[in-house]
Amino acid sequence: MIGAEAEERDRALGLALRLLERREHGRAELRAKLKAKGCAAAVVAEVVEGLQENGAQSDERFAAALVRRRIDRGYGPLYIRAELNDRRVDETLAEDALNQPPAYWADVATRALAKKFPNRDEGELGSTGKGASYAAKARFLSRRGFPPELIYRLLESTDEGLN
């Protein structure tokens, strides 16, 4: 019986290491994936704890990597915080990973807008016209997880190089 337990542990460890080779995984996400592959809960807990102790798995690295990926895709702090929460990352770790000055988030939002709404003859990125383009830009930034006050300031401002 002990041989079977060791085999199960080795199988779970192998699966976990292959998952971690591809990208960082949060503790909860790694546990769920191992359980979905048929590993016993006790074995999963033991393997994940061991991986944390030796540094192979880190929720801090996972949070930082997820934040970087989402920022690169033009998502804001509200969206990213919700995703970290969905993935059961500790709130303190999430806050640390998202800790950026407001100007940084304004820059992320500006880049996302420039990609989605490139400048054309009919108007500029920061056009304050109250037509559909203004509303579309506001909805876009809202869906991307930027706070309302940033959206308003960004779309209304002409002092930040948006026109």
C-alpha positions as CSV (number, residue, x, y, z in Angstrom):
1,M,0.0,0.0,0.0
2,I,2.9,2.4,0.8
3,G,4.2,1.9,-2.7
4,A,0.9,3.0,-4.2
5,E,1.0,6.2,-2.1
6,A,4.5,7.0,-3.2
7,E,3.5,6.4,-6.8
8,E,0.5,8.7,-6.4
9,R,2.7,11.4,-4.8
10,D,5.3,11.0,-7.6
11,R,2.5,11.3,-10.3
12,A,1.1,14.4,-8.6
13,L,4.5,16.0,-8.3
14,G,5.3,15.3,-11.9
15,L,2.0,16.8,-13.1
16,A,2.5,19.9,-10.9
17,L,6.1,20.4,-12.1
18,R,4.9,20.2,-15.8
19,L,2.2,22.8,-15.1
20,L,4.7,25.1,-13.4
21,E,7.1,24.7,-16.3
22,R,4.6,26.3,-18.6
23,R,3.7,29.3,-16.4
24,E,3.2,30.4,-12.8
25,H,0.2,28.9,-11.1
26,G,-1.5,30.0,-7.9
27,R,-1.8,27.6,-5.0
28,A,-5.5,27.2,-5.4
29,E,-5.3,26.9,-9.2
30,L,-2.6,24.2,-8.9
31,R,-4.6,22.3,-6.4
32,A,-7.7,22.4,-8.6
33,K,-5.8,21.2,-11.6
34,L,-4.2,18.3,-9.8
35,K,-7.6,17.2,-8.3
36,A,-9.1,17.4,-11.8
37,K,-6.4,15.0,-13.0
38,G,-7.6,12.5,-10.4
39,C,-5.0,13.1,-7.6
40,A,-6.2,12.5,-4.1
41,A,-6.8,15.6,-2.0
42,A,-4.3,14.6,0.7
43,V,-1.6,14.0,-1.8
44,V,-2.4,17.3,-3.6
45,A,-2.1,19.2,-0.3
46,E,1.2,17.5,0.5
47,V,2.7,18.1,-3.0
48,V,1.6,21.8,-3.2
49,E,2.9,22.5,0.3
50,G,6.3,20.9,-0.6
51,L,6.5,23.0,-3.8
52,Q,5.8,26.1,-1.8
53,E,8.5,25.3,0.7
54,N,11.2,24.7,-1.9
55,G,10.1,27.8,-3.9
56,A,8.9,26.0,-7.0
57,Q,5.4,27.5,-6.4
58,S,4.8,31.0,-5.2
59,D,1.6,33.0,-5.0
60,E,3.7,36.2,-5.1
61,R,5.2,35.3,-8.4
62,F,1.9,34.1,-9.7
63,A,0.2,37.4,-8.8
64,A,3.0,39.5,-10.3
65,A,3.0,37.4,-13.6
66,L,-0.8,37.6,-13.9
67,V,-0.7,41.4,-13.3
68,R,2.0,41.8,-15.9
69,R,0.1,39.8,-18.5
70,R,-3.1,41.7,-18.0
71,I,-1.4,45.1,-18.1
72,D,0.3,44.1,-21.3
73,R,-3.2,43.4,-22.7
74,G,-4.5,46.7,-21.6
75,Y,-6.6,45.8,-18.5
76,G,-7.0,48.1,-15.5
77,P,-6.7,47.5,-11.8
78,L,-10.4,46.7,-11.1
79,Y,-10.4,43.9,-13.7
80,I,-7.1,42.5,-12.5
81,R,-8.1,42.7,-8.8
82,A,-11.3,40.8,-9.6
83,E,-9.4,38.1,-11.5
84,L,-6.9,37.7,-8.7
85,N,-9.8,37.4,-6.3
86,D,-11.4,34.7,-8.6
87,R,-8.2,32.8,-8.5
88,R,-8.1,33.0,-4.7
89,V,-5.0,35.0,-4.4
90,D,-4.5,36.6,-0.9
91,E,-5.8,40.2,-0.9
92,T,-2.6,41.6,0.5
93,L,-0.6,39.9,-2.3
94,A,-3.0,41.3,-4.9
95,E,-2.7,44.8,-3.5
96,D,1.1,44.5,-3.6
97,A,1.1,43.3,-7.2
98,L,-1.3,46.1,-8.3
99,N,0.5,48.9,-6.4
100,Q,1.2,51.5,-9.1
101,P,0.8,55.3,-9.1
102,P,-2.3,56.7,-10.8
103,A,-0.2,58.1,-13.7
104,Y,0.9,54.5,-14.5
105,W,-2.7,53.4,-14.8
106,A,-3.5,56.4,-16.9
107,D,-0.7,55.4,-19.3
108,V,-2.0,51.8,-19.5
109,A,-5.5,53.2,-20.3
110,T,-4.1,55.6,-22.9
111,R,-2.3,52.8,-24.6
112,A,-5.4,50.5,-24.6
113,L,-7.4,53.4,-26.1
114,A,-4.9,54.1,-28.7
115,K,-4.9,50.5,-29.8
116,K,-8.7,50.1,-29.8
117,F,-9.4,53.6,-31.2
118,P,-6.5,54.7,-33.4
119,N,-6.4,58.4,-34.4
120,R,-8.4,59.0,-37.6
121,D,-9.4,62.2,-39.4
122,E,-12.8,62.2,-37.8
123,G,-11.4,62.8,-34.3
124,E,-8.6,62.4,-31.9
125,L,-8.2,59.8,-29.1
126,G,-9.2,62.2,-26.4
127,S,-12.0,63.9,-28.2
128,T,-14.5,65.3,-25.8
129,G,-17.4,65.1,-28.2
130,K,-20.4,63.7,-26.4
131,G,-21.3,61.4,-29.3
132,A,-21.0,57.7,-29.7
133,S,-17.2,57.7,-29.8
134,Y,-16.9,59.3,-26.4
135,A,-19.4,56.8,-24.9
136,A,-17.8,53.9,-26.7
137,K,-14.4,54.8,-25.3
138,A,-15.8,55.2,-21.8
139,R,-17.6,51.8,-22.0
140,F,-14.4,50.2,-23.4
141,L,-12.3,51.5,-20.5
142,S,-15.0,50.5,-18.0
143,R,-15.1,46.9,-19.3
144,R,-11.3,46.8,-19.1
145,G,-11.4,47.6,-15.4
146,F,-10.4,51.2,-15.1
147,P,-12.0,53.3,-12.3
148,P,-14.6,55.8,-13.4
149,E,-12.7,58.8,-12.1
150,L,-9.7,57.9,-14.3
151,I,-11.9,57.3,-17.3
152,Y,-13.6,60.7,-16.9
153,R,-10.2,62.5,-16.4
154,L,-8.7,60.7,-19.3
155,L,-11.5,61.4,-21.8
156,E,-12.0,65.0,-20.7
157,S,-8.4,66.0,-20.3
158,T,-6.5,67.7,-23.1
159,D,-3.5,68.3,-20.9
160,E,-2.2,64.7,-21.0
161,G,-1.3,64.7,-24.7
162,L,-4.5,63.0,-25.8
163,N,-5.6,65.5,-28.4
